[in-house]
């Protein structure tokens, strides 16, 4: 990229678990501050860094804003520790940005920075979001963050990431220059020529047809898992630690298979929801201000079909959360039980995330 004497700005959305920043003495804030300085020194340009949806001004309709931000070459930078994957808001942002970037063919606009727990970012992780970060080819800055601000390791890491940003922004400017929906440009009166609306409606229709049976399968597996867990918990009674450990091994054997089934069906459903979410938001942005009543009707029908019954499931999930809390004590006592329940917990989490995403579709403005 050429030097930028005009001081052109670029935007970065930073997603991180706030507890991680506290643990590392505000290292995330220091990192982004120094990154701005390194980037400016290397390019003459500026970086606007936003740390949450409110500071960037997206409000409750933040998902719909992602497409236009990505088309304007804004970069999504998740700051990763293993704690990141435990935060619903972090998972939500990661999946939403990735879904839209994949739809736009701009996955290079996601730049994950791992600052702790890099050894846990593996292709065979049980957590779908962990596997996603591994596929994106994250930057490992764990040694730099442990060394601390001002060290040689810190400066070398900042320099490397600044160079990576230069490359990403240059690629984005080349690939996205023909797209009209960039920040600060008036909406076109016509549909984006690169956006095949009918093709996307067909994809939405296919996803809509798949989501209903996938949700039914995940709900059935959730019900089965919940039933088995409750039945096994009722067999526990105050007794000696040795008997409790023995009982926990029996429970682990009973729970293992339902847990794996729940994880599989819930993850499949969550993947479809993520794809549908990106498509819906892309279609909505095209329909705004364009008179396509048939398309709007179809989109509304898909939304109505998919969201039907999700409220009842949300209530069920809230009730199940109490059971998961009750299980914690027994899981601490028994490694086999903890291992057997983990896939079920992941499946439960994926269902929670998916239902929250679907619930947000109710507020989409189609007409």
C-alpha positions as CSV (number, residue, x, y, z in Angstrom):
1,X,0.0,0.0,0.0
2,X,1.2,3.5,-0.8
3,X,1.9,6.0,1.9
4,X,-1.2,7.9,2.9
5,X,-0.4,11.6,3.5
6,X,-4.1,12.5,3.5
7,X,-4.5,10.4,6.7
8,X,-7.2,8.1,5.4
9,X,-9.0,6.2,8.1
10,X,-9.9,2.5,8.4
11,X,-12.2,0.9,11.0
12,X,-11.6,-2.1,13.3
13,X,-14.2,-3.7,15.4
14,X,-12.5,-5.4,18.4
15,X,-14.4,-8.2,20.2
16,X,-13.1,-9.5,23.5
17,X,-14.1,-10.8,26.9
18,X,-13.7,-7.9,29.3
19,X,-12.5,-10.2,32.1
20,X,-9.5,-11.0,29.9
21,X,-8.5,-7.3,29.8
22,X,-8.8,-7.1,33.5
23,X,-6.7,-10.2,34.0
24,X,-3.9,-8.8,31.8
25,X,-4.0,-5.2,33.2
26,X,-5.8,-3.5,30.4
27,X,-3.4,-5.2,27.8
28,X,-6.2,-5.2,25.2
29,X,-6.6,-1.5,25.4
30,X,-2.8,-1.0,25.3
31,X,-2.5,-3.3,22.4
32,X,-5.1,-1.4,20.3
33,X,-3.6,1.9,21.2
34,X,-0.1,0.9,20.2
35,X,-1.5,-0.8,17.1
36,X,-3.0,2.5,16.0
37,X,0.4,4.2,16.5
38,X,2.3,1.5,14.5
39,X,-0.2,1.5,11.7
40,X,0.0,5.3,11.4
41,X,3.8,5.2,11.5
42,X,3.8,2.6,8.7
43,X,1.1,4.1,6.4
44,X,0.4,7.7,7.4
45,X,-3.3,6.5,7.8
46,X,-5.4,6.2,10.9
47,X,-7.3,3.4,12.6
48,X,-10.6,3.9,14.2
49,X,-11.0,1.2,16.9
50,X,-14.4,0.3,18.4
51,X,-14.8,-2.1,21.3
52,X,-18.5,-2.7,21.4
53,X,-21.7,-2.3,19.4
54,X,-22.7,0.8,21.3
55,X,-19.5,2.7,20.7
56,X,-19.7,2.1,17.0
57,X,-23.3,3.3,17.0
58,X,-25.0,0.2,15.7
59,X,-27.7,-0.1,18.4
60,X,-30.1,-3.1,18.5
61,X,-30.0,-3.5,14.7
62,X,-26.2,-4.3,14.8
63,X,-26.4,-7.5,12.7
64,X,-27.9,-5.7,9.8
65,X,-25.0,-3.1,9.9
66,X,-22.3,-5.8,9.5
67,X,-22.7,-6.1,5.7
68,X,-22.2,-2.5,5.0
69,X,-19.2,-2.4,7.4
70,X,-17.6,-5.3,5.6
71,X,-18.3,-3.8,2.2
72,X,-16.5,-0.7,3.5
73,X,-13.4,-2.9,4.4
74,X,-14.0,-2.7,8.2
75,X,-12.0,-5.4,9.9
76,X,-13.3,-7.7,12.7
77,X,-10.6,-8.5,15.2
78,X,-11.6,-10.9,18.0
79,X,-9.0,-10.9,20.8
80,X,-9.1,-14.6,21.9
81,X,-8.5,-16.5,25.1
82,X,-10.4,-19.6,25.9
83,X,-12.6,-17.5,28.1
84,X,-13.8,-15.7,24.9
85,X,-15.8,-18.8,23.8
86,X,-17.7,-18.8,27.1
87,X,-19.2,-15.4,26.5
88,X,-22.5,-15.4,24.5
89,X,-21.9,-11.9,23.1
90,X,-18.5,-12.8,21.8
91,X,-19.7,-16.0,20.2
92,X,-22.6,-14.0,18.7
93,X,-20.3,-11.4,17.2
94,X,-17.9,-14.0,15.8
95,X,-20.5,-16.0,14.1
96,X,-22.4,-13.0,12.7
97,X,-19.2,-11.4,11.2
98,X,-18.0,-14.7,9.8
99,X,-21.4,-15.5,8.2
100,X,-21.5,-12.2,6.5
101,X,-17.9,-12.2,5.4
102,X,-18.3,-15.7,4.0
103,X,-21.3,-14.6,2.0
104,X,-19.4,-11.6,0.6
105,X,-16.3,-13.7,-0.1
106,X,-14.4,-11.5,2.3
107,X,-13.3,-13.8,5.1
108,X,-9.9,-12.2,5.0
109,X,-11.5,-9.2,6.9
110,X,-11.5,-11.4,10.0
111,X,-8.2,-11.2,11.9
112,X,-8.3,-13.3,15.1
113,X,-5.6,-12.4,17.7
114,X,-4.9,-15.2,20.3
115,X,-3.4,-13.8,23.4
116,X,-3.7,-16.8,25.7
117,X,-4.7,-20.5,25.3
118,X,-3.3,-20.9,21.8
119,X,-2.6,-24.6,22.4
120,X,-6.3,-25.1,22.8
121,X,-7.1,-23.7,19.4
122,X,-7.3,-27.0,17.5
123,X,-9.1,-28.4,14.5
124,X,-10.6,-31.3,16.7
125,X,-12.0,-29.1,19.4
126,X,-15.6,-29.8,20.5
127,X,-16.5,-26.1,20.3
128,X,-17.5,-25.0,16.8
129,X,-16.2,-21.5,17.4
130,X,-12.7,-22.8,18.4
131,X,-12.6,-24.8,15.2
132,X,-13.6,-21.7,13.3
133,X,-10.7,-19.6,14.7
134,X,-8.3,-22.5,13.8
135,X,-9.5,-22.5,10.2
136,X,-9.2,-18.7,9.9
137,X,-5.5,-19.0,10.7
138,X,-5.2,-16.8,13.8
139,X,-2.2,-14.7,14.8
140,X,-0.6,-16.1,18.0
141,X,0.5,-13.2,20.2
142,X,0.6,-15.1,23.5
143,X,4.4,-14.6,24.1
144,X,4.1,-10.9,23.3
145,X,1.3,-10.4,25.8
146,X,3.1,-12.4,28.5
147,X,6.3,-10.3,27.9
148,X,4.2,-7.2,28.3
149,X,4.0,-3.7,26.8
150,X,7.2,-2.1,25.8
151,X,9.2,-5.3,25.4
152,X,10.9,-6.3,22.1
153,X,8.4,-9.2,21.8
154,X,5.6,-6.7,22.1
155,X,7.0,-4.3,19.5
156,X,7.7,-7.1,17.0
157,X,4.2,-8.4,17.4
158,X,2.7,-5.0,16.9
159,X,4.8,-4.4,13.8
160,X,3.7,-7.8,12.3
161,X,0.0,-7.1,12.9
162,X,0.3,-3.6,11.4
163,X,1.8,-5.1,8.3
164,X,-1.0,-7.7,8.2
165,X,-3.5,-4.9,8.4
166,X,-1.9,-3.1,5.5
167,X,-2.1,-6.3,3.4
168,X,-5.8,-6.9,4.4
169,X,-6.9,-3.4,3.7
170,X,-5.1,-3.3,0.4
171,X,-6.8,-6.6,-0.6
172,X,-10.2,-5.2,0.5
173,X,-9.8,-2.0,-1.5
174,X,-9.0,-4.0,-4.6
175,X,-11.7,-6.6,-4.1
176,X,-14.5,-4.4,-2.8
177,X,-13.9,-1.2,-4.8
178,X,-16.8,-2.0,-7.2
179,X,-19.4,-2.4,-4.4
180,X,-21.7,0.5,-4.0
181,X,-22.8,0.0,-0.4
182,X,-19.8,1.5,1.3
183,X,-19.8,3.8,4.4
184,X,-20.6,7.3,3.5
185,X,-22.0,6.6,0.0
186,X,-25.7,7.1,-0.8
187,X,-27.8,4.0,-1.3
188,X,-28.2,3.0,-4.9
189,X,-31.7,3.2,-6.4
190,X,-31.0,-0.2,-8.0
191,X,-30.1,-3.5,-6.6
192,X,-26.4,-4.3,-6.3
193,X,-25.4,-5.8,-9.6
194,X,-23.2,-8.4,-7.9
195,X,-26.0,-9.5,-5.6
196,X,-28.2,-12.2,-7.1
197,X,-31.4,-11.6,-5.2
198,X,-33.3,-14.6,-6.7
199,X,-30.4,-16.9,-6.0
200,X,-30.3,-15.8,-2.4
201,X,-34.1,-16.2,-2.0
202,X,-33.7,-19.7,-3.3
203,X,-31.0,-20.4,-0.8
204,X,-33.1,-18.9,2.0
205,X,-36.0,-21.1,0.9
206,X,-33.8,-24.2,1.1
207,X,-32.5,-23.2,4.5
208,X,-36.0,-22.5,5.7
209,X,-37.0,-26.0,4.7
210,X,-34.0,-27.5,6.5
211,X,-34.3,-25.5,9.7
212,X,-37.7,-26.9,10.8
213,X,-36.6,-30.6,10.9
214,X,-33.2,-29.6,12.2
215,X,-34.8,-27.7,15.1
216,X,-37.2,-30.7,15.7
217,X,-34.2,-33.1,15.9
218,X,-32.3,-30.8,18.2
219,X,-35.3,-30.3,20.4
220,X,-35.9,-34.1,20.6
221,X,-32.3,-34.7,21.5
222,X,-32.4,-32.0,24.1
223,X,-35.6,-33.5,25.7
224,X,-33.9,-37.0,25.7
225,X,-30.7,-35.6,27.3
226,X,-32.7,-33.7,29.9
227,X,-34.8,-36.7,30.8
228,X,-31.8,-39.0,31.2
229,X,-29.9,-36.4,33.3
230,X,-33.0,-35.9,35.6
231,X,-33.5,-39.6,36.0
232,X,-29.9,-40.3,36.9
233,X,-29.8,-37.3,39.3
234,X,-32.8,-38.8,41.2
235,X,-30.7,-41.9,41.9
236,X,-28.2,-39.9,43.9
237,X,-28.6,-39.7,47.7
238,X,-26.4,-38.6,50.6
239,X,-23.8,-41.4,51.1
240,X,-20.1,-42.0,51.2
241,X,-17.7,-40.4,48.7
242,X,-16.8,-43.8,47.3
243,X,-20.4,-44.7,46.6
244,X,-21.0,-41.2,45.0
245,X,-18.0,-41.7,42.7
246,X,-19.2,-45.1,41.7
247,X,-22.7,-43.7,41.0
248,X,-21.2,-40.9,39.0
249,X,-19.4,-43.4,36.7
250,X,-22.8,-45.2,36.0
251,X,-24.4,-41.8,35.3
252,X,-21.6,-40.9,32.9
253,X,-22.2,-44.0,30.9
254,X,-25.9,-43.3,30.7
255,X,-25.4,-39.6,29.7
256,X,-22.6,-40.0,27.2
257,X,-24.5,-41.0,24.1
258,X,-27.4,-38.5,24.6
259,X,-24.8,-35.8,25.1
260,X,-23.1,-36.6,21.8
261,X,-26.3,-36.7,19.9
262,X,-27.4,-33.3,21.3
263,X,-24.1,-31.8,20.4
264,X,-24.3,-33.1,16.8
265,X,-27.9,-32.0,16.1
266,X,-27.6,-28.6,17.9
267,X,-24.4,-27.8,16.0
268,X,-26.0,-28.7,12.7
269,X,-28.9,-26.5,13.5
270,X,-26.7,-23.6,14.6
271,X,-24.7,-23.7,11.4
272,X,-27.9,-23.4,9.3
273,X,-29.1,-20.5,11.5
274,X,-25.8,-18.7,11.0
275,X,-26.1,-19.1,7.2
276,X,-29.7,-18.0,7.2
277,X,-28.9,-15.0,9.4
278,X,-26.3,-13.7,7.0
279,X,-28.6,-14.3,4.0
280,X,-31.6,-12.6,5.6
281,X,-29.6,-9.5,6.6
282,X,-28.1,-9.3,3.1
283,X,-31.5,-9.6,1.5
284,X,-33.1,-7.0,3.8
285,X,-30.4,-4.5,3.0
286,X,-31.2,-4.9,-0.7
287,X,-34.9,-4.7,-0.3
288,X,-34.8,-1.4,1.7
289,X,-36.0,1.3,-0.6
290,X,-36.6,-1.1,-3.5
291,X,-40.2,-2.1,-4.5
292,X,-40.1,-5.9,-4.5
293,X,-43.3,-6.9,-2.8
294,X,-43.0,-10.6,-3.9
295,X,-39.5,-10.8,-2.4
296,X,-40.6,-9.1,0.8
297,X,-43.5,-11.5,1.2
298,X,-41.2,-14.5,0.7
299,X,-38.7,-13.2,3.2
300,X,-41.5,-12.5,5.7
301,X,-42.9,-16.0,5.2
302,X,-39.5,-17.6,5.8
303,X,-39.0,-15.5,9.0
304,X,-42.5,-16.5,10.2
305,X,-41.9,-20.2,9.5
306,X,-38.5,-20.3,11.2
307,X,-39.4,-18.2,14.3
308,X,-42.6,-20.2,14.9
309,X,-42.3,-22.1,18.2
310,X,-38.9,-20.6,19.1
311,X,-40.5,-18.8,22.1
312,X,-41.6,-22.1,23.6
313,X,-38.1,-23.5,23.2
314,X,-36.5,-20.5,24.8
315,X,-38.6,-21.1,27.9
316,X,-37.5,-24.8,27.9
317,X,-33.9,-23.7,27.6
318,X,-34.2,-21.4,30.6
319,X,-35.5,-24.3,32.7
320,X,-32.7,-26.6,31.6
321,X,-30.2,-24.0,32.7
322,X,-31.2,-24.7,36.3
323,X,-30.4,-28.4,35.8
324,X,-27.0,-27.5,34.4
325,X,-26.3,-25.5,37.5
326,X,-27.3,-28.4,39.7
327,X,-24.9,-30.7,37.8
328,X,-21.8,-28.6,38.5
329,X,-21.2,-30.1,42.0
330,X,-21.3,-33.6,40.7
331,X,-19.1,-32.7,37.7
332,X,-16.5,-31.4,40.0
333,X,-16.4,-34.7,41.9
334,X,-16.2,-36.9,38.8
335,X,-13.9,-36.6,35.8
336,X,-15.9,-39.3,33.8
337,X,-19.2,-37.5,34.4
338,X,-17.7,-34.1,33.5
339,X,-16.4,-35.5,30.3
340,X,-19.7,-37.2,29.4
341,X,-21.8,-34.1,30.1
342,X,-19.5,-31.6,28.2
343,X,-20.9,-32.4,24.7
344,X,-24.4,-31.9,26.0
345,X,-23.4,-28.5,27.5
346,X,-22.0,-27.5,24.2
347,X,-25.2,-28.5,22.4
348,X,-27.2,-26.6,24.9
349,X,-25.1,-23.5,24.3
350,X,-25.4,-23.8,20.6
351,X,-29.2,-24.0,20.9
352,X,-29.2,-20.9,23.2
353,X,-27.2,-18.9,20.7
354,X,-29.4,-20.0,17.8
355,X,-32.7,-19.2,19.4
356,X,-31.3,-15.8,20.4
357,X,-30.4,-15.2,16.7
358,X,-33.8,-16.4,15.5
359,X,-35.6,-14.2,18.0
360,X,-33.7,-11.2,16.5
361,X,-35.3,-11.9,13.1
362,X,-38.7,-10.9,14.4
363,X,-37.5,-7.3,14.4
364,X,-36.1,-7.3,10.8
365,X,-37.7,-4.5,8.7
366,X,-38.7,-6.0,5.4
367,X,-41.0,-3.4,3.9
